[in-house]
Amino acid sequence: MNTSDFRSRLRVFFFEMILWFYLGLVAVNSADGSRDGVLNQASGKLATNVSHSIDPIDLAGKSVDPFETKAKTTVLIFLNPECPISNRYAPEIQRLAKTFESKGAAFWLVYPDKDLLPAQIRKHTNEFGYALQVLRDPQHVLVKRTHARVTPEAAVFAANGQLIYHGRIDDRYVDFGKERVAPTQHDLEKAVEACLAGKVPESQSTQAIGCYISE
C-alpha cells in the first residue's frame, strides 16, 4: 500500500470516529432531556416536553379552582345525569348543602363525563332543582385527586386542601339493585361535621355504589 492510499484510509478512519462520537453525544443529550422532563413533571414544574392537566371548568368554559375559596370545608360530589343512583341522591345532596353551607362548607357538583355538554348539565341541574356550584371535569383532574370511581361519590377537603374523606354519601345502597329502606350510616354528613369542627372523621374512606366513571 502506497503512501497516498494510507493517508486516504487514515482520513476515512478519523472521519468515522468523529461521526460516531457526535451520534453518541446526541443520544446522551436526548436521554437527559427526556429524564429532565420526567423530573420536572414529578416536581410540579412545567417542562417543554411535558403537557400539564387542564383545570376544571365551569359551564361558561372558565377555568375554576374550587380550593381557592375561603371555605372551612370543600365538598365535591360527582354526578352523572344518566345514572339513576346518582339522581336518587339529589334530595339528600341538597339537604346536606343547605345544612352546612351556612356553617362554612362549600358544595360543588362535579360532572366528570367528557362528552357532556354545558346545556345537558344545565338541563339536569334544573330538572332536579340543584342550586349548587357546578364544575365540569373532562380531564379528570378532580377525579384523580379524589380517587373517585363512580357517581355519585363524594370527597371532603379541609381548609388546607387535605383530603379527609372520599366515598359514599351514605349506606342506602348495599349493591346494585339492593337498596335499604333508609340509610343506617350517614358517612358524608359525619365527615363534613368532623371537618368543620377541625377533626378527622372516624371513617376516611368508604366504597360508593353507583355508575362507573369512564376514562
C-alpha positions as YAML, in Angstrom:
chain: A
units: angstrom
residues:
- id: 1
  name: MET
  ca: [0.00, 0.00, 0.00]
- id: 2
  name: ASN
  ca: [1.48, 3.30, -1.08]
- id: 3
  name: THR
  ca: [1.62, 6.50, 0.96]
- id: 4
  name: SER
  ca: [-1.36, 8.07, -0.83]
- id: 5
  name: ASP
  ca: [-3.66, 5.12, -0.05]
- id: 6
  name: PHE
  ca: [-2.55, 5.07, 3.59]
- id: 7
  name: ARG
  ca: [-3.32, 8.76, 4.05]
- id: 8
  name: SER
  ca: [-6.73, 8.32, 2.37]
- id: 9
  name: ARG
  ca: [-7.71, 5.44, 4.66]
- id: 10
  name: LEU
  ca: [-6.45, 7.36, 7.69]
- id: 11
  name: ARG
  ca: [-8.69, 10.31, 6.82]
- id: 12
  name: VAL
  ca: [-11.69, 7.98, 6.47]
- id: 13
  name: PHE
  ca: [-10.90, 6.38, 9.83]
- id: 14
  name: PHE
  ca: [-10.76, 9.73, 11.63]
- id: 15
  name: PHE
  ca: [-13.95, 10.90, 9.89]
- id: 16
  name: GLU
  ca: [-15.83, 7.79, 11.08]
- id: 17
  name: MET
  ca: [-14.53, 8.25, 14.64]
- id: 18
  name: ILE
  ca: [-15.77, 11.86, 14.71]
- id: 19
  name: LEU
  ca: [-19.15, 10.82, 13.29]
- id: 20
  name: TRP
  ca: [-19.70, 8.09, 15.90]
- id: 21
  name: PHE
  ca: [-18.66, 10.46, 18.69]
- id: 22
  name: TYR
  ca: [-21.20, 13.05, 17.50]
- id: 23
  name: LEU
  ca: [-24.03, 10.50, 17.26]
- id: 24
  name: GLY
  ca: [-23.25, 9.25, 20.76]
- id: 25
  name: LEU
  ca: [-23.32, 12.79, 22.15]
- id: 26
  name: VAL
  ca: [-26.74, 13.45, 20.57]
- id: 27
  name: ALA
  ca: [-28.16, 10.24, 22.08]
- id: 28
  name: VAL
  ca: [-26.92, 11.16, 25.56]
- id: 29
  name: ASN
  ca: [-28.41, 14.66, 25.33]
- id: 30
  name: SER
  ca: [-31.75, 13.26, 24.16]
- id: 31
  name: ALA
  ca: [-31.88, 10.84, 27.09]
- id: 32
  name: ASP
  ca: [-31.03, 13.61, 29.53]
- id: 33
  name: GLY
  ca: [-33.78, 15.77, 28.05]
- id: 34
  name: SER
  ca: [-36.38, 13.02, 28.48]
- id: 35
  name: ARG
  ca: [-35.22, 12.38, 32.02]
- id: 36
  name: ASP
  ca: [-35.40, 16.08, 32.86]
- id: 37
  name: GLY
  ca: [-38.96, 16.15, 31.53]
- id: 38
  name: VAL
  ca: [-39.98, 13.37, 33.91]
- id: 39
  name: LEU
  ca: [-38.20, 15.01, 36.82]
- id: 40
  name: ASN
  ca: [-39.85, 18.34, 36.12]
- id: 41
  name: GLN
  ca: [-43.23, 16.65, 35.92]
- id: 42
  name: ALA
  ca: [-42.66, 14.95, 39.27]
- id: 43
  name: SER
  ca: [-41.66, 18.24, 40.88]
- id: 44
  name: GLY
  ca: [-44.69, 20.02, 39.50]
- id: 45
  name: LYS
  ca: [-42.63, 22.28, 37.20]
- id: 46
  name: LEU
  ca: [-43.66, 22.57, 33.59]
- id: 47
  name: ALA
  ca: [-41.09, 21.26, 31.10]
- id: 48
  name: THR
  ca: [-41.15, 21.95, 27.39]
- id: 49
  name: ASN
  ca: [-41.79, 18.29, 26.54]
- id: 50
  name: VAL
  ca: [-44.34, 17.59, 29.29]
- id: 51
  name: SER
  ca: [-48.01, 18.52, 28.95]
- id: 52
  name: HIS
  ca: [-49.93, 19.67, 32.04]
- id: 53
  name: SER
  ca: [-53.50, 18.96, 33.04]
- id: 54
  name: ILE
  ca: [-56.31, 21.38, 32.27]
- id: 55
  name: ASP
  ca: [-58.13, 22.78, 35.28]
- id: 56
  name: PRO
  ca: [-61.80, 22.00, 35.93]
- id: 57
  name: ILE
  ca: [-64.10, 24.44, 34.15]
- id: 58
  name: ASP
  ca: [-67.50, 25.96, 34.83]
- id: 59
  name: LEU
  ca: [-70.41, 25.87, 32.41]
- id: 60
  name: ALA
  ca: [-69.14, 29.02, 30.71]
- id: 61
  name: GLY
  ca: [-65.82, 27.35, 29.95]
- id: 62
  name: LYS
  ca: [-63.87, 29.34, 32.55]
- id: 63
  name: SER
  ca: [-61.11, 27.61, 34.49]
- id: 64
  name: VAL
  ca: [-62.04, 27.27, 38.17]
- id: 65
  name: ASP
  ca: [-60.14, 26.06, 41.22]
- id: 66
  name: PRO
  ca: [-62.67, 25.02, 43.90]
- id: 67
  name: PHE
  ca: [-59.96, 25.10, 46.55]
- id: 68
  name: GLU
  ca: [-59.23, 28.82, 46.20]
- id: 69
  name: THR
  ca: [-62.28, 29.76, 48.25]
- id: 70
  name: LYS
  ca: [-62.11, 30.66, 51.93]
- id: 71
  name: ALA
  ca: [-64.40, 27.78, 52.88]
- id: 72
  name: LYS
  ca: [-63.64, 25.81, 56.02]
- id: 73
  name: THR
  ca: [-64.60, 22.66, 54.15]
- id: 74
  name: THR
  ca: [-64.86, 21.90, 50.45]
- id: 75
  name: VAL
  ca: [-67.21, 19.14, 49.33]
- id: 76
  name: LEU
  ca: [-67.12, 17.70, 45.84]
- id: 77
  name: ILE
  ca: [-69.94, 15.43, 44.67]
- id: 78
  name: PHE
  ca: [-69.52, 13.59, 41.37]
- id: 79
  name: LEU
  ca: [-72.68, 13.16, 39.32]
- id: 80
  name: ASN
  ca: [-73.88, 11.79, 36.00]
- id: 81
  name: PRO
  ca: [-77.31, 12.69, 34.56]
- id: 82
  name: GLU
  ca: [-77.67, 9.18, 33.12]
- id: 83
  name: CYS
  ca: [-77.01, 7.40, 36.42]
- id: 84
  name: PRO
  ca: [-80.25, 6.51, 38.25]
- id: 85
  name: ILE
  ca: [-78.49, 6.02, 41.59]
- id: 86
  name: SER
  ca: [-76.85, 9.42, 41.20]
- id: 87
  name: ASN
  ca: [-80.23, 11.02, 40.53]
- id: 88
  name: ARG
  ca: [-81.87, 9.37, 43.51]
- id: 89
  name: TYR
  ca: [-79.48, 11.25, 45.80]
- id: 90
  name: ALA
  ca: [-80.50, 14.72, 44.63]
- id: 91
  name: PRO
  ca: [-82.74, 15.46, 47.66]
- id: 92
  name: GLU
  ca: [-80.07, 14.29, 50.13]
- id: 93
  name: ILE
  ca: [-77.33, 16.28, 48.44]
- id: 94
  name: GLN
  ca: [-79.42, 19.43, 48.59]
- id: 95
  name: ARG
  ca: [-80.33, 18.78, 52.22]
- id: 96
  name: LEU
  ca: [-76.67, 18.48, 53.17]
- id: 97
  name: ALA
  ca: [-75.72, 21.60, 51.24]
- id: 98
  name: LYS
  ca: [-78.49, 23.61, 52.86]
- id: 99
  name: THR
  ca: [-77.44, 22.33, 56.31]
- id: 100
  name: PHE
  ca: [-73.73, 23.03, 56.05]
- id: 101
  name: GLU
  ca: [-73.17, 25.91, 53.64]
- id: 102
  name: SER
  ca: [-74.20, 28.44, 56.31]
- id: 103
  name: LYS
  ca: [-71.57, 26.88, 58.59]
- id: 104
  name: GLY
  ca: [-68.67, 27.38, 56.20]
- id: 105
  name: ALA
  ca: [-68.82, 24.43, 53.81]
- id: 106
  name: ALA
  ca: [-68.69, 24.91, 50.04]
- id: 107
  name: PHE
  ca: [-70.51, 22.29, 47.97]
- id: 108
  name: TRP
  ca: [-69.66, 21.65, 44.32]
- id: 109
  name: LEU
  ca: [-71.36, 19.38, 41.82]
- id: 110
  name: VAL
  ca: [-68.74, 17.81, 39.54]
- id: 111
  name: TYR
  ca: [-69.61, 16.27, 36.17]
- id: 112
  name: PRO
  ca: [-66.69, 14.08, 35.01]
- id: 113
  name: ASP
  ca: [-68.22, 12.77, 31.78]
- id: 114
  name: LYS
  ca: [-66.10, 14.18, 28.94]
- id: 115
  name: ASP
  ca: [-68.94, 14.05, 26.44]
- id: 116
  name: LEU
  ca: [-71.46, 16.07, 28.48]
- id: 117
  name: LEU
  ca: [-72.28, 19.47, 27.06]
- id: 118
  name: PRO
  ca: [-72.97, 22.50, 29.28]
- id: 119
  name: ALA
  ca: [-76.57, 22.58, 28.02]
- id: 120
  name: GLN
  ca: [-77.08, 18.98, 29.16]
- id: 121
  name: ILE
  ca: [-75.71, 19.78, 32.59]
- id: 122
  name: ARG
  ca: [-77.91, 22.86, 32.92]
- id: 123
  name: LYS
  ca: [-80.93, 20.75, 31.99]
- id: 124
  name: HIS
  ca: [-80.00, 18.20, 34.65]
- id: 125
  name: THR
  ca: [-79.49, 20.74, 37.43]
- id: 126
  name: ASN
  ca: [-82.77, 22.46, 36.55]
- id: 127
  name: GLU
  ca: [-84.67, 19.20, 36.42]
- id: 128
  name: PHE
  ca: [-83.53, 18.17, 39.89]
- id: 129
  name: GLY
  ca: [-83.64, 21.62, 41.43]
- id: 130
  name: TYR
  ca: [-79.95, 21.98, 42.12]
- id: 131
  name: ALA
  ca: [-78.78, 25.46, 43.12]
- id: 132
  name: LEU
  ca: [-75.15, 24.50, 43.81]
- id: 133
  name: GLN
  ca: [-71.91, 25.49, 42.17]
- id: 134
  name: VAL
  ca: [-71.19, 23.33, 39.12]
- id: 135
  name: LEU
  ca: [-67.95, 22.16, 37.54]
- id: 136
  name: ARG
  ca: [-67.05, 20.08, 34.53]
- id: 137
  name: ASP
  ca: [-64.02, 17.82, 34.91]
- id: 138
  name: PRO
  ca: [-63.34, 16.50, 31.38]
- id: 139
  name: GLN
  ca: [-59.62, 16.00, 32.06]
- id: 140
  name: HIS
  ca: [-60.41, 14.17, 35.34]
- id: 141
  name: VAL
  ca: [-58.21, 16.46, 37.39]
- id: 142
  name: LEU
  ca: [-60.59, 16.22, 40.34]
- id: 143
  name: VAL
  ca: [-61.36, 12.56, 39.70]
- id: 144
  name: LYS
  ca: [-57.69, 11.72, 40.17]
- id: 145
  name: ARG
  ca: [-57.23, 14.00, 43.16]
- id: 146
  name: THR
  ca: [-60.19, 12.46, 44.99]
- id: 147
  name: HIS
  ca: [-59.79, 8.85, 43.79]
- id: 148
  name: ALA
  ca: [-63.41, 8.93, 42.64]
- id: 149
  name: ARG
  ca: [-64.58, 5.82, 40.78]
- id: 150
  name: VAL
  ca: [-68.34, 6.11, 40.46]
- id: 151
  name: THR
  ca: [-71.27, 8.51, 40.53]
- id: 152
  name: PRO
  ca: [-72.49, 9.51, 42.98]
- id: 153
  name: GLU
  ca: [-69.34, 9.77, 45.05]
- id: 154
  name: ALA
  ca: [-68.25, 12.46, 47.49]
- id: 155
  name: ALA
  ca: [-64.96, 13.95, 48.64]
- id: 156
  name: VAL
  ca: [-64.37, 16.23, 51.61]
- id: 157
  name: PHE
  ca: [-61.37, 18.56, 51.91]
- id: 158
  name: ALA
  ca: [-60.15, 20.56, 54.88]
- id: 159
  name: ALA
  ca: [-59.33, 24.27, 54.54]
- id: 160
  name: ASN
  ca: [-55.67, 23.43, 53.87]
- id: 161
  name: GLY
  ca: [-56.62, 21.27, 50.87]
- id: 162
  name: GLN
  ca: [-56.14, 17.94, 52.62]
- id: 163
  name: LEU
  ca: [-58.48, 15.16, 51.52]
- id: 164
  name: ILE
  ca: [-60.05, 13.78, 54.69]
- id: 165
  name: TYR
  ca: [-62.86, 11.68, 53.27]
- id: 166
  name: HIS
  ca: [-63.91, 10.11, 50.00]
- id: 167
  name: GLY
  ca: [-66.57, 7.56, 49.18]
- id: 168
  name: ARG
  ca: [-70.32, 7.06, 49.50]
- id: 169
  name: ILE
  ca: [-72.84, 9.64, 50.64]
- id: 170
  name: ASP
  ca: [-74.46, 7.06, 52.93]
- id: 171
  name: ASP
  ca: [-75.12, 3.31, 53.02]
- id: 172
  name: ARG
  ca: [-78.53, 3.45, 51.40]
- id: 173
  name: TYR
  ca: [-77.32, 1.25, 48.54]
- id: 174
  name: VAL
  ca: [-75.82, -2.07, 49.57]
- id: 175
  name: ASP
  ca: [-75.19, -3.18, 45.99]
- id: 176
  name: PHE
  ca: [-76.64, -2.73, 42.52]
- id: 177
  name: GLY
  ca: [-80.37, -3.37, 42.76]
- id: 178
  name: LYS
  ca: [-80.15, -3.77, 46.53]
- id: 179
  name: GLU
  ca: [-81.36, -0.75, 48.49]
- id: 180
  name: ARG
  ca: [-82.22, -0.18, 52.14]
- id: 181
  name: VAL
  ca: [-85.50, 1.46, 53.10]
- id: 182
  name: ALA
  ca: [-83.41, 4.09, 54.90]
- id: 183
  name: PRO
  ca: [-79.65, 4.51, 55.39]
- id: 184
  name: THR
  ca: [-78.07, 3.48, 58.67]
- id: 185
  name: GLN
  ca: [-74.76, 5.30, 58.15]
- id: 186
  name: HIS
  ca: [-74.56, 8.94, 57.06]
- id: 187
  name: ASP
  ca: [-70.90, 8.95, 56.07]
- id: 188
  name: LEU
  ca: [-70.72, 12.24, 54.18]
- id: 189
  name: GLU
  ca: [-72.69, 14.13, 56.82]
- id: 190
  name: LYS
  ca: [-70.40, 12.88, 59.59]
- id: 191
  name: ALA
  ca: [-67.30, 13.72, 57.55]
- id: 192
  name: VAL
  ca: [-68.43, 17.31, 56.95]
- id: 193
  name: GLU
  ca: [-69.36, 17.75, 60.62]
- id: 194
  name: ALA
  ca: [-65.93, 16.49, 61.68]
- id: 195
  name: CYS
  ca: [-64.10, 18.70, 59.18]
- id: 196
  name: LEU
  ca: [-65.95, 21.84, 60.26]
- id: 197
  name: ALA
  ca: [-65.03, 21.02, 63.85]
- id: 198
  name: GLY
  ca: [-61.36, 20.68, 62.90]
- id: 199
  name: LYS
  ca: [-61.38, 16.93, 63.39]
- id: 200
  name: VAL
  ca: [-60.69, 13.87, 61.26]
- id: 201
  name: PRO
  ca: [-63.75, 11.68, 60.63]
- id: 202
  name: GLU
  ca: [-63.79, 8.17, 62.06]
- id: 203
  name: SER
  ca: [-64.22, 6.77, 58.55]
- id: 204
  name: GLN
  ca: [-61.98, 8.38, 55.95]
- id: 205
  name: SER
  ca: [-62.79, 6.11, 53.02]
- id: 206
  name: THR
  ca: [-65.82, 4.05, 52.04]
- id: 207
  name: GLN
  ca: [-66.92, 2.21, 48.91]
- id: 208
  name: ALA
  ca: [-69.52, 4.05, 46.89]
- id: 209
  name: ILE
  ca: [-72.13, 2.19, 44.84]
- id: 210
  name: GLY
  ca: [-73.04, 3.74, 41.51]
- id: 211
  name: CYS
  ca: [-72.18, 4.13, 37.84]
- id: 212
  name: TYR
  ca: [-68.51, 3.85, 36.93]
- id: 213
  name: ILE
  ca: [-66.70, 6.95, 35.71]
- id: 214
  name: SER
  ca: [-65.34, 6.20, 32.25]
- id: 215
  name: GLU
  ca: [-61.78, 7.07, 31.32]
...
